[in-house]
Amino acid sequence: MASEDKYLLTYGRQIYSSKKLTWFSRLGAGATYKWKSNEDILFGPSGLAAITVLTGKRHNHFELNAGIFIVSYSDDNTSGVNPLLDVGYHYQKPNGGFVFKTKIGILGLGIGLGYAF
């Protein structure tokens, strides 16, 4: 069974804010590694385009993401556009600073660290 690891740098921009919800657009680029066997490792550039919604206005948020994830494996000339849908926990102070998030979704589990300014 093949497994994949994804490493992405993402940029998010707030597009709407109300008392209970904040919406962001997100773009990301990075690399994906697929282990098909001990000796067969595929590498490909990858990217994402998504919309994120956060609940609440304090430090702790529920997060919902929807969008697409694109990968192209140069080693075997395969590529794909995959749906992105996940839910998670998001820690971020209203005025920015350190960001921590965890998620579970169609593409698996994830952890993110960052800085908001």
C-alpha positions in Angstrom: 0.0 0.0 0.0 1.4 3.4 -1.0 1.6 6.3 1.4 2.0 10.0 0.8 3.6 12.8 2.6 2.8 16.4 1.7 4.8 19.5 2.6 3.2 22.9 1.7 3.8 26.5 2.3 0.5 28.3 2.2 -0.6 31.9 2.1 -4.0 32.9 3.5 -5.9 36.2 3.2 -9.0 37.2 5.1 -11.8 37.9 2.8 -14.8 38.4 5.2 -15.3 38.7 8.9 -18.5 38.8 11.0 -19.2 38.3 14.7 -19.0 34.5 14.5 -17.3 33.6 11.3 -14.1 34.6 9.5 -13.5 33.5 5.8 -10.0 33.2 4.2 -8.8 32.3 0.8 -5.7 30.1 0.7 -3.1 29.3 -1.9 -0.2 26.9 -1.3 2.7 25.2 -3.1 5.1 22.5 -2.1 6.1 18.9 -2.6 4.5 15.5 -2.3 6.4 12.2 -1.8 4.7 8.8 -2.5 6.2 5.6 -1.1 5.0 2.7 -3.3 7.6 0.3 -1.9 10.9 0.4 -0.1 12.8 1.1 -3.3 10.1 3.0 -5.3 9.7 6.6 -4.1 7.9 9.2 -6.4 8.3 12.9 -6.0 6.1 15.7 -7.4 5.4 19.4 -7.1 2.0 20.1 -5.6 -0.4 23.0 -4.8 -3.7 23.9 -3.3 -6.4 26.4 -3.7 -9.0 26.5 -0.9 -11.5 28.5 1.1 -11.3 28.3 4.9 -13.8 29.3 7.5 -13.1 29.8 11.2 -15.6 30.1 14.0 -15.3 32.4 17.0 -13.3 35.5 17.7 -11.0 34.5 20.6 -8.0 32.1 20.5 -9.6 28.7 19.8 -11.5 28.1 16.6 -13.2 25.3 14.7 -11.9 25.2 11.1 -13.5 24.0 7.9 -11.5 23.8 4.6 -12.8 23.1 1.1 -10.9 23.3 -2.2 -8.6 21.3 -4.5 -5.2 19.7 -4.2 -3.1 19.3 -7.3 0.0 16.9 -7.6 2.1 15.9 -10.6 4.6 13.1 -10.2 7.5 13.7 -12.6 8.9 10.2 -12.1 6.0 8.3 -13.7 4.2 11.1 -15.5 1.0 10.9 -13.5 -0.9 13.9 -12.1 -4.2 14.5 -10.4 -6.6 17.0 -9.0 -8.1 15.9 -5.7 -10.9 17.4 -3.7 -9.9 19.0 -0.4 -12.3 18.8 2.5 -11.2 18.8 6.1 -12.2 19.9 9.6 -10.0 20.7 12.5 -8.9 22.9 15.5 -7.2 26.2 14.9 -5.4 28.3 17.6 -4.7 31.9 16.7 -5.0 35.1 18.7 -7.3 37.8 17.1 -4.3 40.2 16.7 -2.1 37.6 14.9 1.1 35.9 16.1 1.7 32.2 16.5 -0.7 29.8 14.7 -1.2 26.1 15.5 -3.7 23.8 13.7 -4.6 20.2 13.4 -7.0 18.7 10.8 -8.5 15.5 9.5 -10.0 15.1 6.1 -10.2 13.4 2.7 -6.4 13.6 2.2 -5.5 12.4 5.7 -4.3 13.9 9.0 -2.3 17.1 9.3 -0.5 19.5 11.6 0.3 23.1 10.8 2.5 25.7 12.5 2.8 29.3 11.3 2.7 33.0 12.0 -0.1 35.5 11.3 0.6 39.1 10.8 
